[in-house]
Amino acid sequence: MRLSSCRITVIASAIACALVATAVAQPVKNRISVMVDSSGSMLLTPQIITYAESCSALWNPCTQTGNPNAGQETCNACVRDTISFVPGCASNWTGPSTVGGTCADLYRICVANLTGQTCTPNMTVTEGIPTRGDGSTELPGCDLNGDGVANESRMYQAKEALQDVTATFGEVEFSLWRYTQITGGQNCTVDGNCTSPLTCEDHDTNGTGSNLCALDADLLDGPTGAGFEGQCEIFTHTGSPSSFACSTCDFAATYDRAVCEMYDLDRVRSSALSSLNGTSTVQCFPAVNPQHRFMRYTGTCTGGEQLVNFPATGFDDNYNSIFAWIDHSQPSFSGDVELRPQGGTPIASSLSNMRASVLANATADTKTPCRKHQVVFLTDGGESCSTVAAAVTAAGTFQNMSFTNASGVFVPDYDVPVYIIGFAICAGCQTQTDLNAIAAAGGTGQAIFVNNQLELQLALAQIVAASVV
């Protein structure tokens, strides 16, 4: 009987697996590369609400002529912003402003910047609630539901879910990834000592010259009142004191005050009524570093980076190394590590980096093809650094890989499933469609959508349990 070359390859692979198991006598565990979204939006709650501000049906700031009345002058965040920027718009909305066109023109630009909508008198934003921190000891943020713990952020809940799953499944090996970030904290004397956009900052304002490289949150939002720097944007760190108000935010050079008012940021401060449930009193915890606006991590759009590699042998584990990144604590910035949210969402380039790593790992592994690889990609949003098409293409490159492993065995048609987990994705929106397309290209049919920590933990556990052999 004549055997096809494909059948011969399969038989050879099976024999190789048996020889490996007999000769080495150590576990051959499947491997899962886990990407944890480290973008700034991971500071939001998984719970999504709709923020809405509407002007009277009898007054449309996009087309209105004449003089608005007192109620119309404050009907939504962009009307208020326009009048703050050009006070004359309060008495003559039709007349041309001193800069940037008419009052209606300025209003139209504001709406586009805040919501992405075309000009409308009824501004709406559907998004999570800012938490002002990641729940860590150093940057806890705010307790929004009244349980006394700042555990509402997506980042906090993702870490908790990952802690449980990686500790439970010893039959699988994990590696940990994040989106590439520039890490600061280095001693410096001038900005040139730091990697841009980090600058040399007197982070503790002690005047002794113990400056560190950090991202000044004033780069992310405009000038604010003393002590409130970095608190007028939704993706900057730390809790707000009870004295914080949106009126301290800039309107002259940015839309920070309009953002603050649109997202009810003055309700994410100590003693405010929570937007999460409408009943709890918000408690914000001060950051360990009082100069909270100096952030020591900044995201890039250059892809993903591996934080923890797979164990060296089947008898080792890397749980402690993974746990160090997700334990909500970084007491010594130079000696400890922690996964922090800051930056955009480079899905396409991150998948490309992960594919290169998986292929190199499988090629150097004498136990391939006995050992299977999988990718779990957790994201709370769509591609923001490239195109969805690029992300779909990148996911497809994990299928039908061919290589010769370290034992000289040719491995054809090696497929690595790419599981996409969408965390707190708006129902029925374009982002869901995009993530489904990426998952389909990655060989897993469609994305898995979860809305809280328990659902995320269950999704991770089901993926991992199915990989155990």
Buried (B, 14 or more C-beta within 10 A) or exposed (E): EEEEEEEEBBEEBEEBBEEBBEEEEEBBBBBBBBBBBBBBBBBBBBBBBEBEBEBEEEBBBBEBEEBBEEEBBBBBBBBBBBBBBBEEBBEBBEEEBEEEEBBBBBBBBBBEBBBEEEBBBBBBBEBBBBBBBBBBBBBBBBBBBBEEEBBBBBBBBBBBBBBBBBEBBEEBBBBBBBBBBBBBBBEBEEBEBBEEBBBBBBBBEEEEEEBBBBBBBBBBBBBBBEBBBBBBBBBBBBBBBEEBBBEBBBBEEBBBBBBBBBBBBBBBBBEBEBBBEEEBEBBBBBBBBEBBBBBBBBBBBBBBBBBBBBBEEBEEBBBEBBBBBBBBEBEEBEEEBBBBBBBBBBBBBBBBBBBEBBBEBBBEBBBBBBBBBBBBBBBBBBBEBBEBEBBBBBBBBBBEBEBEBEEEBEBBEBBBBBBBBBBBBBEEEEBBEBBBBBBBBBBBEBBBBBBBBEBBBBBBBEBBEEBEE
